[in-house]
């Protein structure tokens, strides 16, 4: 019997199921990541102010170092998903192994750089004389876990490409629990102080990496994929990730410029900015979960040669992005007063933050489109365009942001500039999605 063609309603339902199945666990894993730092802060904070300040500086350095290499997850997801779509699981896992080997090499290089330069790096962040020794200790020890952290990124990309976001969630939750227990035991039980917190994090990250490697190695053996490093494959992974590195660095530059401008506006404004930025980052996790689903789904469709399916999935995910953005925006408006009181009772800080939060709320549907299309183009392996688009966005945002204090604008004006930045990103990504040039089918781009 000939199967009836799928109706538009059934296609939407299928896309919805795929998006929810991938996005919900991805959101949980994303939220678990910052909990590592929160757990460390809660435990180290009871040692003293200098120790907590040192942790803050070292954590900022580590977070920056690891976030720069987030392309290990993004590029690997897209490459693996394409081969899954093409029906070649052996090549998919082989591609994933190349990404993991690249992660290990980059991690080793970071250790070589960080160990001797840790005091200088801490000094660049302006740590006080009392906090600097603690920051240096934490940074040096924690840097030993960077290869494991980068392996986790690459292996997460492998599993996402294989359409599995549940395993990363389970590993992230287990890692958080292990990290908290190890930190408490080593800091207080063993009396190691801030060094114990660093070692606890290193052990937890190594454990997470080990679990991922077991999962990937089992998959490799099941499908006959080689585990040996392949120079050509590692080089191809690096080349695919290079444009995404440019994109990430440009985005980090935008956030750093925004913080620098806020600092010029006064103490109340920079305090309010940090509060708003923390909320903005939390909202980004929800939208990024849809983007992660987009990377995996689009890569699979293009690998299978289904251009129409990729277009339909893209349209549906954009609708999801807008809908989730509207909901998040409404929640921000309703919860503004309660949210601010969680962070500060200073009336000046609250007065600076309240109108800026309205801007953030209104921009959430735009952010939803941006995150989704970003994920779609990553899934398509369209990294060079993403790099170019982010550089254009940086070129537009930087002068506008620097003019905010010149013309007497406050925090609301700065966040209006941030919204302009997101609108520029939306326009560049929308034009690309409409052009169809991102649609390149086949097991490789």
Secondary structure, DSSP 8 states (H G I E B T S, - for coil): -------HHHHHHHHHHHHHHHHHHHHHHHHHHHHHHHHHHHHHTTT-HHHHHHHHHHHHHHHHHHHHTTHHHHHHHHHHHHHHHTT-HHHHHHHHHHHHHHHHHHHHHHHHHHHHHHHHHHHHTT--HHHHHHHHHHHHHHHTTHHHHHHHHHHHHHHHHTT--HHHHHHHHHHHHHHHHHHHIIIIIS--THHHHHHHHHHHHHHHHHHHHHHHHHHHHHHT---S--HHHHHHHHHHHHHHHHHHHHHHHHHHHHHHHHHHH-HHHHHHHHHHHHHHHHHHHHHHHHHHHHHHHHHHHHHTT-HHHHHHHHHHHHHHHHHHHHHHHHHHHHHHHHHHHHH---HHHHHHHHHHHHHHHHHHHHHHHHHHHHHHHHHTT-HHHHHHHHHHHHHHHHHHHHHHHHTT--HHHHHHHHHHHHHHHHHHHHHHHHHTTT---SS--
